[in-house]
Amino acid sequence: MTLAERLEQKGREVGRLEGRKEGATNALVKTAVKLIAKYIEAVPDDIVQQLKQQNIATLEKIIENVYEHKSLDEIKQYLK
């Protein structure tokens, strides 16, 4: 295998991993928005945009704890 072929293969692997991570993040954002809207209130676009900027761990924490919160202000505490 030539150097070019190895670099191309490595690039494909990195692209696949990034795609999976992005897909997982998008799914978590959708889940968080649905749960917040259902149990707290409708989620404004600015909050949706902030959710899209969060890491997977933060999104999971929001989803796990959404039932414990009563307002969007409490959810905003997770957003960096």
Beta strands, then each sheet from edge to edge (+ up, - down):
end
